[in-house]
Amino acid sequence: MKVISNSGILNIYKMTVDEEHRRAFSDIGKRNMVTSVTIESGTLAMYNTVNEQGENLIVELYNDKDAFDIHHRSAQYQDFLAVAKDAVKESRKVELIPHFLGEQDVSLNATTDNNMRVNLVHFTLKDGQGEQFKQILADYLKTAMKAETEILVCYVAQIKERPNEWLTFQVFQNDGTFNNYVNSDGFKTVQKQLAPMLKDRQLEQLDGQVLMNKGHY
């Protein structure tokens, strides 16, 4: 298990895609992601997921601002933009402040139908609880991901414009791995520690359509 530097750039894009153009959007999006993670040294991870409402939630992680700029000038991204111009009816970008970026050491490369469990968990914290929340959760995830290599990805981040709102993005090998995780004694202990800090917690299960990261690099 490795923890990526928190200086990386992490964003989520929520996109409403026109059904008539969904196939073209998915195909060009996959080509963009596969090419970028493969050939761009600073593009560390790209994930295309779909929520229960049919919206695409795209998560992207870059090493730094230079890597972000290189990707946005790339030919494959320009091809994606050309299709997205007609396919995407509405798009919203959420800038995140990364605080824990955990991945396993083997690259993740899921580009077809898979049984992986993908979650986005939204936390609303009480005032002044961010540092303690981050420390407890990061310490736990380091231990959990070392012990269980089927916990493939766990990112913890703060929404830049709303500092009391935090997200975790998680990829598990399958539902069984997720169930073992949430039923473990360690998880239950952390839940009790975090509960007094929270105003609200919402878990959203996503369909992981393209899930890619560099793993070791």
Summary of the structure (lengths in Angstrom):
residues: 217
radius of gyration: 16.9
end to end distance: 12.3
largest distance: 48.9
contacts: 690
relative contact order: 0.22
helix: 38%
strand: 40%
